[in-house]
Amino acid sequence: MKRLLIIGSSIGLLFLASCNDSEGSDTATVNVRLTDGPATYDAVNIDIQRIEINNNGEWTALNFPSPGVYNLLNFKNGTDTVLGQAVLPTGEVSQMRMILGPNNSLVVNGVNYPLQTPSAQQSGLKFNWHQTLAANGAYTVWIDFDAGRSVVKTGNGSYILKPVIRTFSELTNGQIKGYVQPQAADAVVHAIVASDTIATAIPNPDGFFMFSGLQQGTYTVSYDADNATGYVDENTNNVSVVFGQITNLGTKTLHQ
């Protein structure tokens, strides 16, 4: 009799373990990182308090251990920072949203200005991320917060935050990188399709620039020197972008 009880208990434990394994296979892990498009300010400080993902029609909060103020300009040219992680049921992801706190500010020529964001504080900044989560999958998604296009100056000299945000994942990430010299040219780099500027990069002091989250296709990369420097603008044509690959343009040297 005792032997039968032991066998029965073992079967019960195996059944529970099997159920738990089955439940675990119905989830996927999503890692969220923050990156930025460039801007000609000293700092763009955004008070991020909460991030949520819409999965199968329901909002789930990200495990976000470090809410607070992030200077977007620290995360340009391929630099990013980890925000957090969520374990979600398999299925469809359609949107994300970011809830901001009140401590948003802009620094211009050493002067600090408040950034007003009333609607963002109430309901969150919503942006699309379409992804089908597979069982046991692990996904990384970048929130690309375009600092330059997100700040609007009003007629009275104040500034308003009107966020321009996009997302991309490892599966939808086309990249271009390179260097532009000399530093004295004070160049800005653009990725262009036809006549549309898709992305802009302000190179690091050593000339390095990087575009991320580009769609597959053929681009023109434009190196635009500051007019006051006397250097001549140049283009690199027919630059091919493929998801999951980095197109390396090497070093472009501008001349006077």
N, C-alpha and C positions, 0 to 999 in steps of 0.2 A: 504493500500500500504506500509506504513512504517513497519507494522508487517511482511509482506512478505520479505522485505529487511533484517530485523533482523534475521528471520528464515534462509534465504539464507546465510547470513554471518556466522551464527552459524554452518550450515552444512559445509561451506568452511573451518572453523577453525577445525572442527572435522576431516575433510578429511586430512588437513595438518598434524594434530597431528598423525593420523593413519599412514600417509606416513613416518613421522619421526620415529615413533616406529618401523615400518617395516625396515627402514634403519638401526636403531640401533641394531636390532636383527641379522644383517648380519656381525657383527664384534665380535672380541674376544680380550681380553687383555692379553698381554705377559709381565711378569715381569722377568728381567734378573739380575742374581747375579753372583759374582765372587768368586771362591774358588781356592785352590791350592794343588798340590802335594808337598811333602817336598823336601828340598835341604840343603846341608851342607855348606851354605854360610851365611855371615852376613846379606845380603840383596840382593834381586833381584828386581830392580826398573824398572817398565814398564810404559812407557808414553802412556796411552790410550786416544786417541783423539775423536774417533767416532766408533759407533757400528751399523751395519746394518743387517737386516733380509730379506732373500729372501722368499717372500710370493707370491704364484701363479706366479712365474717367474719374479717378480719385486722386486727391492731392496728398502726397507723402512728404514729410519734412526730411531734409538732408541731415545726417549727423554732422553738424557744423561746429567743431570745437572752439573756434576762435572768432566769434562775431566781433565786429568793431570796424575801425577806420582803415581803409586800404588806399594807398596812393597808387592810382592806376598807372602812373608814368614809370613805376618800378618794374612793370611787366610788359615791356615792348621788345620787338625784334627777337621773338622766340622765347623770351623769358616768361615764366608763369609761376603760379603758386597754387598749392593744394588747398581747396576749400573744405572738402569733406567727402563723405561716402553714404550711399543708401543701398540697402538690400531690398529689392522690389520683386513682386510677382512677375512671372513671365507674361508677355503680352505687349500691348502698344503703349509707347510713350509719345505724347503729342506736344506738351508744353512744359516750360519751367517758369518759375516766377521768383523774383528777388525782392524781399521786403527791406526797405532802407530805414535807418534811424534818422535823427534830426541833425547829426553832426557832419553834414556834407559841406565842403568848402573848396575854394579855388585860390591858388596863390599865383599872382601875376606881378612880375617885377618886384618881388619881395612883399607885396601887399596881399593880405588875406581877405577874401570876399566870401560871404555865405552863398550856398547854392540852394535855392528853394525847390522842394520836391514834394508838394502836398499830396498829390494823387498816389505817388509811389509809397509814401508812408502808410496810406490807408489800405490799399488793395494789392500792392506789389507790382513790380515791373514784369509783365508777361512777355515771353518770347518763345518762338517755336523750336522744338527739337523732336523730329520724327524718327523713331527707332523702334524696331521690333526686338524685344528682349527674349533671347533664347534661354532654355534651361541651363543652369550652371555657367552662363556667360559672364564675362567680365568686360566692362565698357568704360572708356575714358571719354569724357566730353569736356570741351573747353567753352567757357563763357567769354566771348570776345567783346569787351566793353569799349566802344570806340570813343575815347576821351575827347578827341578833337571835334567830332561831329555832334557830341552830346551836350556841349556847353554853348549856350546862346546868350549873347550880350544884348541887353535891353537898351532902349533909348535913353534911360536915365543913368546908365553906367553900371547897373547891377547885372548879375548873372543868374541864369535859370538853367537847371539841369533837365534836359529833354533827352533821355537815354536812347542811344542807338546801340542795340545789342544783337549779336548773332551767335549761333552755336555751331560747332563742328566736332566731329569725332575722329578717331583714328581711321575710320572707314571712309570719311569724306574730307580728308585733309590733304590738299595739294600745297606744296611749299616751294618757294624760291628763296635762295640766299645768295649773298655775295658781299663784295666790298666796293666802295667808291672812294677814290683818292683824287687830289690831296684834300686834307681837312680844310684848307683855306678856301676851297670852292664852296663850302657850306651848302652842299647839295641835298636835295630832297628827292626820294626815289618813288616812282609810281608804277603800278601794274595796271596795264590798259588792255581792254578788249574792244576792238573797233575804235570808237571815239570815246568810250566810257572808261573813266578811271575807277577801277574796282577796289584798289587798296593803295594806301600811301604809307611810306616808311621814312622816319627821320633817323638816319644812321647814328650809331654810337660814335663816341669820339675817335675810335680807331677805324671808322668807316664801315663797320659791319652793319648789314641790314638783313631782315628776314620777313617774308610774307608767309602767313599761315592761313589755313581755312579757305584756300582758293579752290574754285571748281576746276574740273578737268577742262583742258582746252589749250589754245595757243594765245600767248600774250606778247605785248610789247612792253619792255621795261624801259622807262624814261628816267634819265639822270638829269635833274634840273638844278643847275648851279644858281646861286644867288646872283642877281644881275649886277650887284655892286662889286662883285669880286673880279669880274672880267673873264671868268672861265666860260667855256662854250658848252651848251647842253648837248647830250648825246643819247641815242637810243640803242637798245639791243632788241632786234626783231625776231619773230618766230620762236619765242621761248615756250617750250612744251611743258605742260603741267599734267602730272598723272597722280591720282590718289595713292597715298602711301609712299610716295617718293619725294626726295628733295632735289630740285634742280639747282645745281651749283653754277653760278655765273662767273665765279672767280673774281678778279679785281678789274674794275673799270677805272681808268685814269683819264680825268678830264684835262683839257689843255686851254690855254689862253689864246 
